[in-house]
Amino acid sequence: MGTRDVLVFVLLSILSASALSDLVILKCDRRIDLRTHIVRVSTSLKVENIGPAGVSEFLLTVPNFQAQNLAYLTASSYEGHGKSKGSVVNLSANLVQRDGMPPDITLYSVSLPKELGKGESLTFDILSVFTHSLKPFPEEITQADIQLVVYQDGAYYLSPYEVKVQSLSVQVPSPRVEFYTKLPNAKVVESEIKYGPYDNLPPFSFSPIIVHFENNRPFAVVKKLVREIEISHWGNVQVTEHYCLVHGGARNKGGFSRIEYQARPDIRGAASFRHLTARLPPRAHSIYYRDQIGNISTSNLWADSRKTELRIEPRYPLFGGWKTDFTIGYGLPLQDFLFESEGKFVLNFSFGCPIDEVVIDNLLVKVVLPEGSKDMFAHVPFDTNQREEVKFSHLDFFGRPVVVLEKENVVPEHNQHFQVYYKFNCLSMLQEPLMLISGFFLFFIACIVFKHMDISISKSSSAYIAKLQWDEVQAALQNVHNIINRCIAVEEKLGASLHELSRTGDVQACKTARKAADGLLKELLKELKPTLAFLQSSSQASQIWPKVDELVAKEKEKQERLMMKHSTVVDGYEKRSNGRDIANRVVTHDQRLAVLNQEVDELLDFIDQI
């Protein structure tokens, strides 16, 4: 169902509803703030009881298409005469159901500070905060486009009571308004759209309005935020916050040019954002900011005795639909947040997110208490899902109790203080130091005992003899490896003589090189015979001998092939054959030599791994 269809359906349903006649709204001033992606509706009401009986509640109505995005609702009045006198009194607002109300309306009951008698009046304020109420239109834009959004509401204050006088003011971020619903007494003044005043409106009066305007403010939406607050009675509170942040505005289509963005970010990226500001508690220390890759250096910190501001900048600017994951961590002095009251410790900490103007779809606040804490419970000024967990950290025996608070659809107005109460015996703080002392003591005792123990192996034992025999086998294998490597070096020099022959044509020098190489290779093979005889006779080398024997055979075959190739090439040069004929004669030798070289290398690697 489209937006217009929804508004029409709501209009038809509320026209059929019955009115409540005990109260009448003498004056209603509404202000809708659309300057960010969080919609804030401030309503000032002056009500009067015209019925014969006293009234102790006031009913607020919100259309269902708005109620599903309602994140925060509060009502307050003032004691004394006028807002400038007296103190603020917060009024509770609870979700209720009443017979005879339209099906597409959500109803809240506000408890009045005192019962209103006949003819008495009361003035109070209502603040409603909505998320995901600004819809990008168009839904996709390019890097060079501005972001346009649509907002739907009613020009009249939707109420089950008669409204004598009312007015509406809609604030937008800039004077650029593409479209707004034009009604009597409607006008645009700079970046504000004004409707009214409207007089003598019956109950459930509703007139839908649509505003289409420019909004390039950061649409920062945290899909999930996990805040872990770990308490140490040694004097520190460690806070770790894991963010999954996404740009909730119009999705970016087409390519992204960083050159254009760097040159003209206000034009070639007006709908994007590249930094956010986190307002941390005073005296925060050990602050870090990193993502999945590592630390991010593009952050700035300003701190004084009253505040700590951390300006964070992701690795890349965020356009519509883009997301990033990062972590912020910092430490705080324990004495600023932990107090004692009636035999219990009380942690007083802020609930929401320290980053300005973000919407949090799902928030998890985990308060990790010291090991040994008991009888813990949390007091939060609004509804949350609460449960308990256990976390194991370093030097823990039974784990640390964790109080988990979960809430969806969180806005900056939820950044209020909550309290966690628990009991803790301070003697439990000695558990970890005593465990460390005991551990080091036992370690040193073990070192002393080990130092005075004789763990050497007897030279007459079979294990010692077997070890000596195995050491001899390894030494023999190393000797085989060294001799084969020396053979390979001689073969490489013999191959180099062929390259020199092709360059100079000196046949005699090539023959001399072959004769010298042949003599060296024969000497090396002769030197290898005693080692091979030892390995063949050793019981420790029975599993290894076949590989060694194969290695020597392959090496001998390689030497014979190399000599044959050398003789063929020299004969070709003596007979003045052309290069192609010589190459055709030695091609079979080259192919076999390539195979032999690979097999010899593999056998040498096998011996090295023993």
C-alpha positions as CSV (number, residue, x, y, z in Angstrom):
1,M,0.0,0.0,0.0
2,G,1.5,3.4,-1.0
3,T,1.9,6.4,1.2
4,R,-1.1,8.2,-0.1
5,D,-3.2,5.1,0.3
6,V,-2.1,4.7,3.9
7,L,-3.0,8.4,4.7
8,V,-6.4,8.0,3.1
9,F,-7.1,4.8,4.9
10,V,-6.1,6.4,8.2
11,L,-8.4,9.4,7.4
12,L,-11.4,7.2,6.7
13,S,-10.8,5.1,9.8
14,I,-10.6,8.0,12.2
15,L,-13.6,9.8,10.8
16,S,-15.7,6.9,12.0
17,A,-14.4,7.1,15.6
18,S,-16.3,8.5,18.6
19,A,-15.0,11.5,20.5
20,L,-14.1,11.9,24.2
21,S,-15.9,14.9,25.6
22,D,-14.4,15.3,29.1
23,L,-11.4,17.4,27.9
24,V,-10.9,20.1,25.3
25,I,-7.6,21.3,24.0
26,L,-7.6,25.1,24.2
27,K,-4.4,25.6,22.4
28,C,-2.0,23.3,20.5
29,D,1.4,24.3,19.1
30,R,3.3,21.7,17.2
31,R,6.9,21.9,15.9
32,I,8.3,19.2,13.6
33,D,12.1,19.3,13.3
34,L,13.3,17.7,10.1
35,R,16.8,19.1,10.2
36,T,18.4,15.7,10.7
37,H,17.4,12.2,9.8
38,I,15.8,11.9,13.3
39,V,12.3,13.4,13.3
40,R,11.4,15.2,16.6
41,V,7.9,16.4,17.2
42,S,7.4,18.9,20.1
43,T,3.8,19.6,21.1
44,S,2.7,22.1,23.6
45,L,-0.9,21.6,24.8
46,K,-3.2,23.5,27.1
47,V,-6.2,21.4,28.1
48,E,-9.3,22.1,30.1
49,N,-11.8,19.8,31.7
50,I,-15.3,20.7,30.6
51,G,-17.0,17.6,32.0
52,P,-18.6,17.2,35.5
53,A,-16.2,14.6,36.8
54,G,-12.5,14.9,37.5
55,V,-10.0,13.7,34.9
56,S,-6.6,12.1,35.7
57,E,-5.4,11.0,32.3
58,F,-4.9,12.4,28.8
59,L,-5.0,10.2,25.7
60,L,-2.4,10.6,23.0
61,T,-3.0,9.2,19.5
62,V,-0.4,8.2,17.0
63,P,-1.2,6.7,13.5
64,N,0.1,3.2,13.2
65,F,2.3,4.1,10.2
66,Q,4.2,6.5,12.5
67,A,3.9,4.5,15.7
68,Q,6.0,1.7,14.2
69,N,8.9,4.2,14.0
70,L,8.3,5.8,17.4
71,A,11.5,5.5,19.4
72,Y,10.9,7.9,22.3
73,L,7.9,9.5,23.9
74,T,7.9,11.8,26.9
75,A,5.5,14.3,28.5
76,S,6.2,16.9,31.1
77,S,4.5,19.8,32.9
78,Y,5.6,22.7,35.1
79,E,4.8,23.4,38.7
80,G,3.9,27.0,39.4
81,H,2.6,29.7,37.1
82,G,4.1,29.6,33.7
83,K,7.2,27.8,32.3
84,S,9.6,30.3,33.9
85,K,8.5,29.3,37.4
86,G,8.5,26.1,39.2
87,S,10.2,22.8,38.3
88,V,9.6,20.3,35.6
89,V,7.4,17.3,36.4
90,N,7.8,14.3,34.2
91,L,4.5,12.5,33.3
92,S,4.4,8.8,32.6
93,A,3.0,7.8,29.2
94,N,1.9,4.2,28.8
95,L,0.5,2.2,25.8
96,V,-3.2,1.4,26.4
97,Q,-6.2,0.2,24.5
98,R,-9.7,1.7,24.5
99,D,-12.9,0.6,23.0
100,G,-14.3,2.7,20.2
101,M,-11.0,3.9,18.9
102,P,-10.0,3.6,15.2
103,P,-8.1,0.4,14.4
104,D,-5.2,2.3,12.7
105,I,-4.3,4.4,15.7
106,T,-2.0,3.6,18.6
107,L,-3.1,5.0,21.9
108,Y,-1.0,6.2,24.9
109,S,-2.2,7.3,28.3
110,V,-0.5,10.3,30.0
111,S,-1.1,10.4,33.8
112,L,-1.7,14.0,34.8
113,P,0.2,15.4,37.9
114,K,-3.1,16.0,39.6
115,E,-6.8,15.4,38.9
116,L,-8.4,18.2,36.8
117,G,-11.7,19.3,38.2
118,K,-14.5,20.9,36.2
119,G,-13.2,24.2,34.6
120,E,-9.6,23.5,35.6
121,S,-6.8,23.7,32.9
122,L,-3.3,22.4,32.6
123,T,-0.4,23.1,30.2
124,F,2.1,20.3,29.4
125,D,4.6,19.4,26.6
126,I,5.0,16.2,24.6
127,L,8.2,15.2,22.8
128,S,7.9,12.4,20.2
129,V,11.0,11.1,18.4
130,F,10.7,9.0,15.2
131,T,13.3,7.1,13.3
132,H,13.4,5.9,9.7
133,S,10.5,8.4,8.9
134,L,12.4,10.3,6.2
135,K,12.2,8.3,3.0
136,P,14.8,9.1,0.2
137,F,13.1,10.2,-3.0
138,P,14.6,9.3,-5.4
139,E,15.9,6.2,-3.7
140,E,19.1,6.1,-5.7
141,I,21.3,9.0,-6.6
142,T,24.8,9.5,-8.1
143,Q,27.8,11.0,-6.4
144,A,27.1,14.4,-7.8
145,D,23.4,14.5,-6.8
146,I,21.9,16.1,-3.7
147,Q,19.7,14.0,-1.4
148,L,16.0,14.6,-1.4
149,V,13.7,13.1,1.2
150,V,9.9,12.8,1.8
151,Y,8.1,13.2,5.0
152,Q,4.4,12.5,5.7
153,D,2.3,13.7,8.6
154,G,-1.0,15.6,9.3
155,A,-1.5,19.3,9.3
156,Y,-3.9,18.9,12.2
157,Y,-3.0,17.5,15.6
158,L,-4.7,14.1,15.7
159,S,-6.6,13.8,19.0
160,P,-9.8,12.4,20.4
161,Y,-10.5,15.8,21.9
162,E,-11.8,19.0,20.3
163,V,-9.1,21.5,19.5
164,K,-9.9,25.2,19.8
165,V,-6.8,26.7,18.3
166,Q,-3.8,25.0,16.8
167,S,-0.7,25.7,14.6
168,L,2.1,23.7,13.0
169,S,5.7,24.6,12.2
170,V,7.9,22.3,10.1
171,Q,11.6,23.0,10.1
172,V,13.7,21.8,7.3
173,P,17.5,21.9,6.9
174,S,17.6,24.3,4.0
175,P,15.3,26.7,2.1
176,R,15.2,24.3,-0.8
177,V,11.7,22.7,-0.6
178,E,10.7,20.8,-3.8
179,F,7.1,20.3,-2.7
180,Y,4.8,20.7,0.2
181,T,1.1,20.2,0.6
182,K,-0.6,23.6,0.2
183,L,-3.5,24.2,2.6
184,P,-5.3,27.3,3.8
185,N,-3.0,29.4,6.0
186,A,0.1,27.6,4.8
187,K,3.3,29.4,3.9
188,V,7.1,29.0,3.7
189,V,9.4,31.3,5.6
190,E,13.0,30.6,4.7
191,S,13.6,27.1,6.0
192,E,10.3,26.8,7.8
193,I,6.8,25.7,6.6
194,K,4.0,27.1,8.7
195,Y,0.4,25.8,8.8
196,G,-2.3,27.6,10.7
197,P,-3.6,28.8,12.9
198,Y,-6.8,26.6,12.6
199,D,-9.8,27.1,14.8
200,N,-12.5,24.9,16.3
201,L,-11.4,21.5,14.9
202,P,-13.6,18.6,15.9
203,P,-12.1,15.4,17.4
204,F,-10.0,13.2,15.1
205,S,-9.6,15.9,12.5
206,F,-6.9,14.8,10.1
207,S,-5.5,16.4,6.9
208,P,-2.5,14.6,5.4
209,I,0.6,16.7,4.3
210,I,3.7,15.7,2.3
211,V,6.9,17.6,2.4
212,H,9.7,16.9,-0.2
213,F,12.9,18.7,0.6
214,E,16.7,18.6,0.5
215,N,18.5,17.0,3.4
216,N,22.2,16.2,3.1
217,R,22.8,15.7,6.8
218,P,24.5,12.4,7.7
219,F,22.0,9.5,7.8
220,A,24.1,7.6,10.3
221,V,22.4,4.3,11.3
222,V,24.0,1.8,13.6
223,K,22.6,-1.6,12.7
224,K,24.1,-3.1,15.8
225,L,26.1,-1.6,18.7
226,V,27.6,-3.7,21.5
227,R,28.8,-1.6,24.5
228,E,30.9,-3.6,27.0
229,I,31.5,-1.8,30.3
230,E,34.0,-3.8,32.4
231,I,34.4,-2.8,36.0
232,S,37.7,-3.3,37.9
233,H,37.8,-2.5,41.6
234,W,41.4,-1.7,41.1
235,G,40.3,1.7,39.9
236,N,39.3,1.5,36.2
237,V,36.2,1.2,34.0
238,Q,37.1,-0.1,30.6
239,V,34.5,0.6,27.8
240,T,34.6,-1.1,24.5
241,E,32.1,-0.3,21.7
242,H,31.7,-2.3,18.5
243,Y,29.8,-0.5,15.8
244,C,28.2,-1.7,12.5
245,L,27.4,1.6,10.8
246,V,25.6,2.2,7.6
247,H,24.5,5.3,5.6
248,G,20.7,5.1,5.7
249,G,20.1,7.7,3.0
250,A,19.6,7.4,-0.8
251,R,21.7,4.5,-2.2
252,N,24.6,5.5,-4.3
253,K,24.5,4.4,-7.9
254,G,27.3,4.5,-10.5
255,G,31.0,4.8,-9.8
256,F,32.8,6.7,-7.1
257,S,35.6,9.1,-8.1
258,R,37.9,9.9,-5.2
259,I,39.6,12.6,-7.2
260,E,36.4,14.5,-7.7
261,Y,35.5,13.9,-4.1
262,Q,38.8,15.3,-2.8
263,A,38.6,18.3,-5.1
264,R,35.0,19.3,-4.4
265,P,33.5,17.2,-1.5
266,D,30.6,19.7,-1.1
267,I,29.5,19.1,-4.7
268,R,30.7,15.7,-5.6
269,G,29.6,14.0,-2.4
270,A,27.1,16.3,-0.7
271,A,25.0,13.4,0.5
272,S,27.9,11.5,2.0
273,F,29.7,11.9,5.3
274,R,33.2,11.2,6.3
275,H,33.4,11.9,10.0
276,L,31.4,11.6,13.2
277,T,31.9,13.1,16.7
278,A,31.8,11.0,19.8
279,R,31.3,12.8,23.1
280,L,33.1,10.7,25.7
281,P,33.0,11.3,29.5
282,P,35.5,13.7,31.1
283,R,38.9,12.2,32.1
284,A,38.6,9.4,29.5
285,H,42.1,7.9,28.8
286,S,43.7,5.2,26.7
287,I,41.4,5.9,23.8
288,Y,41.7,3.9,20.6
289,Y,39.8,3.6,17.4
290,R,40.3,0.8,14.9
291,D,38.4,-1.3,12.4
292,Q,38.9,-4.9,11.1
293,I,42.1,-4.0,9.4
294,G,43.8,-2.2,12.3
295,N,44.2,1.2,13.9
296,I,42.9,4.2,12.0
297,S,45.1,7.3,12.3
298,T,42.5,9.7,10.9
299,S,41.0,10.6,14.3
300,N,41.3,13.7,16.5
301,L,40.8,14.1,20.2
302,W,40.0,17.2,22.2
303,A,39.9,16.9,26.0
304,D,39.6,19.2,29.0
305,S,38.2,19.0,32.5
306,R,34.6,19.1,31.3
307,K,34.5,17.0,28.2
308,T,36.3,14.7,25.8
309,E,35.5,14.8,22.1
310,L,36.7,12.2,19.7
311,R,36.3,12.9,16.0
312,I,36.4,9.7,14.1
313,E,36.9,9.3,10.3
314,P,36.4,6.0,8.5
315,R,38.9,4.8,5.9
316,Y,36.5,6.0,3.1
317,P,33.5,8.4,2.9
318,L,30.2,6.8,3.4
319,F,27.6,7.1,0.6
320,G,24.0,5.8,0.7
321,G,23.9,2.1,1.4
322,W,27.7,1.9,2.3
323,K,28.7,0.5,5.6
324,T,31.7,0.1,7.9
325,D,32.5,-1.8,11.1
326,F,34.8,-0.2,13.7
327,T,35.6,-0.3,17.4
328,I,36.1,2.5,20.0
329,G,37.7,1.8,23.4
330,Y,38.6,3.9,26.3
331,G,39.2,3.8,30.1
332,L,37.6,5.9,32.8
333,P,38.4,6.5,36.5
334,L,36.3,4.2,38.6
335,Q,35.6,6.8,41.3
336,D,33.6,8.9,38.8
337,F,31.0,6.2,38.2
338,L,30.9,3.8,41.2
339,F,29.4,4.6,44.5
340,E,28.4,2.7,47.7
341,S,24.8,2.9,49.0
342,E,23.2,0.8,51.8
343,G,25.9,-2.0,51.6
344,K,25.8,-2.2,47.8
345,F,27.9,-0.9,45.0
346,V,26.1,1.3,42.5
347,L,27.4,1.9,38.9
348,N,25.9,5.1,37.4
349,F,26.6,5.2,33.6
350,S,25.0,6.5,30.4
351,F,22.9,4.1,28.4
352,G,23.0,5.3,24.8
353,C,25.6,6.0,22.2
354,P,28.2,8.8,22.6
355,I,28.2,9.6,18.9
356,D,26.0,12.6,17.8
357,E,22.7,12.1,16.0
358,V,22.8,8.4,15.2
359,V,20.0,5.9,15.2
360,I,20.7,2.5,16.7
361,D,18.6,-0.3,15.4
362,N,19.8,-2.8,18.1
363,L,21.8,-1.8,21.2
364,L,23.4,-4.3,23.6
365,V,24.9,-2.8,26.8
366,K,26.9,-5.4,28.7
367,V,28.0,-4.5,32.2
368,V,30.8,-6.9,33.3
369,L,31.1,-7.0,37.1
370,P,34.0,-8.3,39.1
371,E,34.2,-12.0,39.8
372,G,32.4,-12.8,43.0
373,S,29.7,-10.2,42.6
374,K,26.1,-11.2,43.5
375,D,22.6,-9.9,43.9
376,M,22.9,-7.7,40.9
377,F,20.1,-5.8,39.2
378,A,19.7,-2.8,36.9
379,H,17.5,0.2,37.0
380,V,16.9,1.9,33.6
381,P,14.5,4.9,33.1
382,F,12.8,3.2,30.2
383,D,11.9,-0.3,29.1
384,T,14.7,-2.7,28.1
385,N,15.1,-6.4,27.9
386,Q,17.4,-7.6,30.7
387,R,19.2,-10.9,31.2
388,E,22.4,-12.2,32.8
389,E,25.5,-13.9,31.3
390,V,28.9,-15.1,32.5
391,K,32.2,-14.0,30.9
392,F,35.5,-15.7,31.5
393,S,38.6,-13.5,31.4
394,H,42.2,-13.8,32.5
395,L,42.8,-15.5,35.9
396,D,39.0,-16.2,36.4
397,F,37.8,-19.3,38.3
398,F,34.1,-19.1,38.1
399,G,33.6,-16.3,35.5
400,R,32.5,-12.7,35.8
401,P,28.7,-12.0,36.0
402,V,27.4,-9.8,33.2
403,V,24.2,-7.7,33.2
404,V,22.9,-7.4,29.7
405,L,20.5,-4.7,28.6
406,E,19.0,-4.8,25.1
407,K,16.9,-2.2,23.4
408,E,15.9,-1.6,19.8
409,N,15.3,1.7,18.0
410,V,17.6,3.9,20.2
411,V,18.0,7.6,19.7
412,P,20.1,10.3,21.4
413,E,17.3,11.0,23.9
414,H,18.0,7.6,25.4
415,N,21.4,8.7,26.4
416,Q,20.4,8.8,30.0
417,H,22.0,7.4,33.1
418,F,21.1,4.0,34.4
419,Q,22.2,2.2,37.5
420,V,23.5,-1.3,38.2
421,Y,23.4,-2.5,41.9
422,Y,25.5,-5.4,43.1
423,K,27.2,-6.8,46.2
424,F,30.9,-7.4,46.2
425,N,33.3,-8.5,49.0
426,C,36.5,-6.5,48.5
427,L,38.6,-9.3,49.9
428,S,37.9,-11.1,46.6
429,M,40.2,-8.6,45.0
430,L,43.1,-10.5,46.6
431,Q,42.2,-13.7,44.7
432,E,44.1,-12.9,41.6
433,P,47.3,-11.5,43.3
434,L,47.5,-14.6,45.6
435,M,47.0,-16.9,42.6
436,L,49.9,-15.1,40.7
437,I,52.1,-15.3,43.8
438,S,51.4,-19.0,44.3
439,G,51.9,-19.7,40.6
440,F,55.3,-18.0,40.5
441,F,56.3,-19.7,43.8
442,L,55.5,-23.1,42.4
443,F,57.3,-22.3,39.2
444,F,60.5,-21.4,41.0
445,I,60.3,-24.5,43.2
446,A,59.9,-26.6,40.0
447,C,63.0,-24.9,38.6
448,I,65.0,-25.7,41.7
449,V,64.0,-29.3,41.6
450,F,64.7,-29.6,38.0
451,K,68.1,-28.0,38.4
452,H,69.1,-30.7,41.0
453,M,67.8,-33.7,39.1
454,D,70.0,-35.9,37.0
455,I,68.1,-36.6,33.8
456,S,71.0,-37.6,31.6
457,I,70.8,-40.9,29.7
458,S,73.3,-43.7,30.6
459,K,75.9,-44.3,28.1
460,S,75.4,-48.1,28.5
461,S,71.7,-48.0,27.8
462,S,70.2,-49.2,24.6
463,A,68.5,-45.9,24.0
464,Y,71.9,-44.1,24.2
465,I,73.5,-46.6,21.8
466,A,70.6,-46.3,19.4
467,K,70.9,-42.5,19.5
468,L,74.6,-42.7,18.7
469,Q,73.9,-45.0,15.7
470,W,71.2,-42.7,14.4
471,D,73.6,-39.8,14.7
472,E,76.1,-41.7,12.6
473,V,73.4,-42.4,10.0
474,Q,72.5,-38.7,9.8
475,A,76.2,-37.8,9.4
476,A,76.5,-40.3,6.6
477,L,73.4,-38.9,4.9
478,Q,74.8,-35.4,5.2
479,N,78.1,-36.6,3.6
480,V,76.1,-38.1,0.7
481,H,74.2,-34.8,0.3
482,N,77.5,-32.8,0.3
483,I,79.2,-35.1,-2.3
484,I,76.1,-35.0,-4.6
485,N,76.1,-31.2,-4.4
486,R,79.8,-31.1,-5.4
487,C,79.0,-33.4,-8.4
488,I,76.2,-31.0,-9.4
489,A,78.6,-28.1,-9.2
490,V,81.1,-29.9,-11.5
491,E,78.3,-30.8,-13.9
492,E,77.2,-27.1,-14.0
493,K,80.8,-26.1,-15.0
494,L,80.8,-28.8,-17.7
495,G,77.5,-27.3,-19.1
496,A,79.1,-23.8,-18.9
497,S,82.0,-25.1,-21.2
498,L,79.4,-25.9,-23.9
499,H,78.0,-22.3,-23.7
500,E,81.6,-21.0,-24.0
501,L,82.2,-23.3,-27.0
502,S,79.2,-21.8,-28.8
503,R,80.6,-18.4,-28.2
504,T,84.3,-18.9,-29.0
505,G,84.3,-22.1,-31.0
506,D,87.4,-23.3,-29.0
507,V,87.0,-27.1,-29.3
508,Q,90.3,-27.9,-27.5
509,A,89.4,-25.9,-24.4
510,C,86.0,-27.7,-24.3
511,K,87.7,-31.1,-24.5
512,T,90.1,-30.1,-21.7
513,A,87.1,-29.0,-19.5
514,R,85.4,-32.4,-20.1
515,K,88.5,-34.3,-19.2
516,A,88.9,-32.4,-16.0
517,A,85.2,-32.8,-15.1
518,D,85.4,-36.5,-15.8
519,G,88.3,-37.0,-13.5
520,L,86.6,-35.0,-10.7
521,L,83.3,-36.9,-11.0
522,K,85.1,-40.2,-10.8
523,E,87.0,-39.1,-7.7
524,L,83.8,-38.0,-6.0
525,L,82.1,-41.2,-6.7
526,K,85.1,-43.1,-5.3
527,E,84.9,-40.9,-2.2
528,L,81.3,-41.8,-1.8
529,K,81.8,-45.6,-1.8
530,P,82.7,-46.0,2.0
531,T,79.7,-44.0,3.0
532,L,77.4,-46.0,0.8
533,A,78.8,-49.2,2.3
534,F,78.1,-48.0,5.8
535,L,74.5,-47.1,5.0
536,Q,73.9,-50.4,3.3
537,S,75.1,-52.3,6.3
538,S,73.5,-50.2,9.0
539,S,70.2,-51.5,10.5
540,Q,69.2,-47.9,11.4
541,A,69.4,-46.9,7.7
542,S,67.4,-49.9,6.4
543,Q,64.4,-47.8,5.6
544,I,66.5,-45.0,4.0
545,W,69.0,-47.0,2.0
546,P,66.7,-47.7,-1.0
547,K,66.2,-43.9,-1.6
548,V,70.0,-43.3,-1.2
549,D,70.8,-46.1,-3.6
550,E,68.3,-44.7,-6.1
551,L,69.8,-41.2,-5.7
552,V,73.3,-42.5,-6.5
553,A,72.0,-44.4,-9.5
554,K,70.2,-41.4,-10.9
555,E,73.3,-39.3,-10.4
556,K,75.5,-41.8,-12.3
557,E,73.0,-41.9,-15.2
558,K,72.9,-38.1,-15.3
559,Q,76.7,-37.9,-15.5
560,E,76.8,-40.5,-18.3
561,R,74.1,-38.5,-20.2
562,L,76.0,-35.3,-19.7
563,M,79.2,-36.8,-21.1
564,M,77.4,-38.2,-24.1
565,K,75.8,-34.8,-24.8
566,H,79.2,-33.1,-24.4
567,S,80.8,-35.5,-26.9
568,T,78.0,-35.1,-29.4
569,V,78.3,-31.3,-29.3
570,V,82.1,-31.3,-29.6
571,D,82.0,-33.7,-32.5
572,G,79.4,-31.5,-34.3
573,Y,81.7,-28.5,-33.9
574,E,84.7,-30.5,-35.2
575,K,82.7,-31.6,-38.3
576,R,81.5,-28.0,-38.7
577,S,77.8,-29.0,-38.5
578,N,75.2,-26.2,-38.2
579,G,73.5,-25.4,-34.9
580,R,70.2,-27.0,-35.8
581,D,71.8,-30.4,-36.6
582,I,73.7,-30.3,-33.3
583,A,70.5,-29.4,-31.4
584,N,68.6,-32.3,-33.1
585,R,71.3,-34.7,-32.0
586,V,71.2,-33.8,-28.3
587,V,67.5,-33.3,-27.9
588,T,66.9,-36.7,-26.4
589,H,69.8,-36.1,-24.0
590,D,68.4,-32.8,-22.9
591,Q,65.0,-34.4,-22.3
592,R,66.4,-37.2,-20.2
593,L,68.7,-34.8,-18.3
594,A,65.7,-32.6,-17.4
595,V,63.9,-35.6,-15.9
596,L,67.0,-36.8,-14.1
597,N,67.7,-33.3,-12.6
598,Q,64.1,-33.2,-11.2
599,E,64.4,-36.7,-9.7
600,V,67.7,-36.0,-8.1
601,D,66.4,-32.8,-6.5
602,E,63.4,-34.6,-5.1
603,L,65.6,-37.3,-3.6
604,L,67.9,-34.7,-2.1
605,D,64.9,-33.0,-0.5
606,F,63.7,-36.3,0.9
607,I,67.1,-36.9,2.5
608,D,67.1,-33.3,4.0
609,Q,63.8,-33.9,5.7
610,I,65.1,-37.0,7.6
